[in-house]
Amino acid sequence: MGSYLLGVVLFALGIAATIALHELGHMSAARMFGMRVRRYFVGFGPTVFSWRKGHTEYGFKAVPLGGFCDIAGMTNQDEVTAEEAPFAMRNKPWWQRIIVLLGGIIMNILLALGLIYSVAVGYGLPNPNVDLTATVGETGCVAQKQVDAQTLSPCEGEGPAAQAGVAPGDKIYSVNGQATPTFQDVATEVRQHPGETVTLEIERDGQRMEVPVAVESVQRLNAEGQSVTVGAIGVSSAPFKDVILEYGPVDGIGATFAFTGQMLGATMQGLAAFPAKIPGVAASIFGAQRDQESPMSVVGASRVGGELAQRDSWPMFVMLLANLNLFLALFNLVPLPPLDGGHIAVVLYEVIRDRIRKLRGLAPAGPANYTKLMPLTYTVAMLLLGVGALVIVADVVNPVKLFG
């Protein structure tokens, strides 16, 4: 329990640090271009404590679920004093404003790169080219019943696969013509044919052949713990080779960038699937099974961090934090206010609009009127708050569990 709580606390602190550094990215870029930063806070709600240095107030607020960096004149609706005007963000060149808006996103990506690099040189990274072909490791007897989640009933003798001539080292490419790129695919397909004969397409010593196998009917427990009849043939998967590749300080750099690119691609797919997963999260609050790949809040992610720490899975702990940074980076690029991407979209709109006006012989129109965007901004903000609250509740009553 102690290591679990340590993991929860450490991951929560990691999230808080991620938020703080995201806002630091905005603040650092703003100061680089001579913009006035009024406030830099981690958290929302009532102020716990704060201090002032120069023109900036720093502090922490009671709810550590976010943060903000208040830059003078960020929008046209932000009133600035005569003294602040020369340092107002809206009075700076458009490209400087975009860099400032990208500052937090860039910081998240840099953090992810640093975390992934530390895993690359300290432990190793997953091999993207590992051979996942379904390969038989052992053949054996088939247990007739499943006692619990970890235990099968005793059995002896040869199972259907061994009796049919399937041997260790055979690669299984299909079952009844259905492609099975992984061993899990083989198991899934065989389970659907209890008491039937299936044809395995296997490769042995470079030669392809078809092997008919009589599938046994056995009892196994489903996800709800109910006993169901499925098929089994008595084969187990061979361990994968070179799953983790170790790197030195130099070759780890290239590996880090390559792996980060893969993670960004997977994160983009996850972000695109995000809205479709919300109904499942809501259903899990009322007892439905929680999808392990469903969205998690700070609460859920910290609990997963605790599970990883409890099992000394520190590389996975660090990679989870890196993945969080990549998700925040891409999520903030969504072109909707109040996200960074929404503000960037407004700046780009101003640039395009003013260039069109220039072609028409007109003067620049100045900063966009954010008043017209307020309904959209409030709607998006309320949706984010609502979804955030929903996911937090789900993480409390039916959390994602990596290890059952």
Secondary structure, DSSP 4 states (H G I P E B T S, - for coil): -HHHHHHHHHHHHHHHHHHHHHHHHHHHHHHHTT--EEEEEEEEEEEEEEEEETTEEEEEEEEEEEEEEEETTSSTTS---TTTGGG-GGGS-HHHHHHHHHHHHHHHHHHHHHHHHHHHHHT-EE-TT-----BEEEE----S-EEETTEE----S--HHHHHT--TTPEEEEETTEE--SHHHHHHHHHT-TTSEEEEEEEETTEEEEEEEEPEEEEEE-TTS-EEEEEE--EEEPPPSS-EE---TTHHHHHHHHHHHHHHHHHHHHHHHHHHHHHHHHHHHTTPPPPTTS---HHHHHHHHHHHHHTT-HHHHHHHHHHHHHHHHHHHTSSSTTSHHHHHHHHHHHHHHHHHHHHTT-----S--GGGGHHHHHHHHHHHHHHHHHHHHHHHHS---TT-
